[in-house]
Amino acid sequence: MLLVGLAVASTPVSAAWICDGDRLTAEPLTLGQDAIGVTESPLPNSAAGTVPGDGVLLHWRGVTLQLPRTNNAGTPSYTDGRWWWQVEDPLHPDFRERRGAVISYACDASE
């Protein structure tokens, strides 16, 4: 199983960060992979071990966010329209919230 953020194959299976002063953990959801199963050829629009339908569970400040994978090119990103998550840099993932304006939360790798 790959780590959420799934952006970097070398990222550990479980990871935690400190985002805006509070611990954030991420878990992969392989819903798309589970639904599709094994295929002989690669699926179009698969990226860093994820396929359409996969997602991520973020646990932060007593809330669990379930974000589906976007179809954006490049490093996998996840959004529900309000929250956005991407782990291009495992030491400093990108975590944002849209509340009228976009709020970016500073995230750093947890000890």
N, C-alpha and C positions, 0 to 999 in steps of 0.2 A: 504494500500500500504506500502510496506517495504522500508526502506532506501537503497540507493545504498551502495555498499559495502556489503550490505545484509548479511554480515558475522555474525552480532550480532543482534538477534531479538529485543533486547532492544534499539538499536540505534534509534534516533529520525527520523521522516519522512523526515525532511530536515536537512542537516548537511553541515557544512563548515569547512574547515581546512586552515591553512596557510602552503603552500608547497613552499619551497625555497624562502620565503619572500613574496609570492603572494597568494591571496585568491583562493581557489579551492572549488567548490561546486559539488555535485554529485546528480544525479537523477536516479531512477530505470527505467529500460525498461522491461516491462513484455511481450515482444513479444512472447516468448515461451508459457507462460501461456495463453495469449489471443488466440493463434492459437490452443492450445490443448483443452482448456476449462476445465470443471469440469470432473473429473474421479472418479470412484468408489474406485479404489485402488491407492496407491501412485505410482508415476512415478519412474522408476529406474533413478538413477543419479540425484535426486533432492537433494538440499542442502540448508539449512537455508532459506527456502521459495522460492528458485529459481529453475527453471527447464532449461533443454537445450533450447537454443533459447533466453533466457533472456539476458539482457545486462545492461550497465550503460552509462549515459551521464556525462562526466566530463567537467566542464567549468573552464578554467585556462588560464590566460594571454591572454585573448581575443580570445581564440580558444575553440571550442567544440569538444571533442573526443567522439566518439560512439564506445564503446568496448564491444564485445560479451563475454559472460561467457565462461570460459574454462571448460574442462571436468576433471580437476584435482580433486583429492579427497581432502576432508577437507573443510576448509573455502572457500567460493566462491571467485574466482579470475577472472579477466577480462583482455583480451589482444587482440590486433590486429597485433601482431608480432613486433611492434615498441614500443608501450606503454603498461604498465602492472600496474594493480591496485588491491589491496586487503585490506580489513579492518578487519584484525584479532584483532588488538588493536584499538578501536575507538579513542583513544587519539593520536595515532601515526600510521596512515595507511601507507601502503607500496606502493610507487609510483615510477616507474622506466621508463627509456627510453633507447632503444638500438640504438646507433649511432656508429657503429663499436664496441665500448666498451659499457658496461651498466652503465648508469648514474642513481644513486639513489637520489631522492629529499627528503630532510627531511621534514616531515609533522607533524604538531602539531594541536590539537583541537583549533578552533577559539573561541574567547571570546563570 
